[in-house]
Amino acid sequence: MPTTLAEPLSSTVEESITRLAAFEPSPFPVVSVYLNTQPDQHGRTQDVVPYLHREFKAFARTFMKSSPELHSFERDVERILSYAADQIDPAAHGVAIFACWGAEKFFEAIQLTTPFGNQVSADNQPHLYGLAEVDERSIRGTPRHLRTRIRRVFTSSDLVRSSVRSRSKAGRFIG
């Protein structure tokens, strides 16, 4: 059964982080894409598709020809490019997309009012550090009793399961 989720424009990501952190490691590549879609100094939204083409071309070379992993990656690329070309809300300043065709056609896109830096990665789980960083910035002004959060984040840069620091009720960082 395909898993596809595209959320409406939002400014918080806590539920998405929780859902994506529960994603079990896959033998197929999980493609994680972060895009900055805020308008430039002339008010025009950046065209992210050429950037994605360059990044995907480089990643495709890392897979063995005719492998199931390459097939899954190529399906993910098609879906991500289609989404980036046609479905990004002009009001979104940041978009995070996660896809893994080989894991029951998994696809999730999150559009935010907060920008990301452009980044593409592929690993056995979603790369969530960018979302966790945005979530941490978005809770700074919230009441202290709502700040307590513990979440697992899988970072593809060091392939280590790590905890994102969380705030205690007193406002100090723990973890």
C-alpha positions in Angstrom: 0.0 0.0 0.0 1.6 3.3 -1.0 2.3 5.8 1.7 1.9 9.4 0.4 1.5 12.4 2.5 1.6 16.0 1.5 0.8 18.4 4.3 -0.7 21.9 3.9 1.6 24.9 4.6 2.6 24.9 8.2 5.0 26.5 10.6 5.5 23.6 13.0 6.9 20.1 12.3 6.7 18.2 15.5 4.2 15.6 14.2 6.2 15.1 11.0 9.4 14.5 13.0 7.7 12.0 15.2 6.2 10.1 12.2 9.5 10.2 10.2 11.6 9.2 13.1 9.5 6.0 13.4 10.5 5.1 9.8 12.3 1.7 9.9 15.7 1.4 8.2 15.3 0.4 4.6 17.6 -1.6 2.3 16.5 1.0 -0.4 17.7 4.6 -0.4 15.5 7.1 1.4 15.9 10.4 -0.4 15.6 13.5 1.8 15.4 16.8 0.1 15.4 20.3 1.7 14.6 23.3 -0.5 14.7 27.0 0.1 11.7 28.3 -1.9 11.6 31.9 -0.5 11.5 34.7 -3.1 14.7 36.4 -4.2 15.3 40.1 -4.0 13.1 40.6 -7.0 10.2 38.7 -5.6 10.7 35.7 -7.9 10.7 32.2 -6.4 13.8 30.2 -7.1 13.6 27.4 -9.7 14.7 24.5 -7.6 14.4 21.9 -10.4 17.8 22.5 -12.1 19.4 22.2 -8.6 17.7 18.9 -8.1 18.7 17.6 -11.5 22.4 18.2 -10.7 22.2 16.6 -7.2 20.2 13.6 -8.4 22.6 13.0 -11.3 25.5 12.9 -8.9 23.7 10.5 -6.5 22.6 8.2 -9.3 26.3 7.5 -10.1 26.7 6.0 -6.6 24.3 3.0 -7.3 25.2 -0.1 -9.3 23.6 -0.1 -12.7 20.4 -2.1 -12.9 20.3 -2.6 -9.1 17.0 -2.5 -7.2 18.4 0.4 -5.2 18.9 2.4 -8.4 15.4 1.6 -9.6 13.9 2.8 -6.3 16.0 5.9 -6.5 15.0 6.7 -10.1 11.3 6.4 -9.1 11.9 8.7 -6.2 13.6 11.2 -8.4 10.6 11.2 -10.8 8.1 11.9 -7.9 10.3 14.5 -6.3 10.8 16.4 -9.5 7.1 16.3 -10.3 6.2 17.6 -6.9 8.9 20.4 -7.0 7.7 21.5 -10.5 3.9 21.5 -9.8 2.9 21.3 -6.2 4.9 23.8 -4.1 2.7 26.5 -2.6 4.1 30.0 -3.6 3.7 31.0 0.1 6.1 28.3 1.2 9.6 29.4 2.1 10.9 25.9 2.8 10.0 22.4 1.6 11.2 19.1 2.9 10.5 16.0 0.8 11.2 12.4 1.8 10.8 9.5 -0.6 11.6 5.7 -0.8 9.8 3.9 -3.6 11.3 0.6 -2.3 9.6 1.0 1.1 6.0 0.7 0.0 6.3 3.8 -2.3 6.8 6.0 0.7 6.5 9.8 0.0 6.0 12.7 2.3 6.3 16.4 1.5 6.2 19.2 4.1 5.8 22.8 3.1 6.8 25.4 5.7 6.8 29.1 6.3 10.4 28.8 7.5 13.2 28.4 4.9 15.8 25.6 4.7 19.2 25.6 3.1 19.1 23.4 -0.1 20.3 19.9 0.6 19.8 16.4 -0.8 20.8 13.2 0.9 20.1 9.5 0.5 20.4 7.0 3.3 18.5 4.1 4.9 16.3 6.4 6.9 15.0 10.0 6.5 17.6 12.7 7.3 15.7 14.8 9.9 18.2 17.2 11.3 16.9 20.1 9.1 13.3 19.5 10.4 14.5 19.3 14.0 16.5 22.5 13.6 13.4 24.4 12.2 11.3 22.9 15.0 13.7 24.1 17.6 13.7 27.6 16.2 9.9 27.7 16.1 9.4 26.8 19.8 11.7 29.4 21.2 8.8 31.8 21.9 6.4 29.2 23.2 5.5 28.9 26.9 8.1 27.1 29.0 5.8 24.2 29.9 5.4 23.3 26.2 9.1 23.2 25.5 9.8 19.8 26.9 10.5 17.5 23.9 12.5 14.5 23.4 12.8 13.1 19.9 15.1 10.8 18.0 16.7 12.1 14.9 18.6 10.1 12.4 21.4 12.1 10.8 22.7 10.7 7.5 26.0 12.7 7.8 27.3 10.4 10.6 24.9 7.5 10.3 24.4 7.5 14.0 21.1 7.6 15.9 21.3 10.6 18.1 19.1 12.6 20.4 18.3 16.2 19.6 18.7 18.3 22.6 15.6 19.1 24.4 14.6 21.7 27.0 13.6 20.8 30.5 10.7 22.6 32.2 13.3 25.0 33.7 14.4 26.0 30.2 17.8 24.4 30.4 19.0 22.1 27.6 19.3 18.4 28.5 20.4 15.4 26.6 
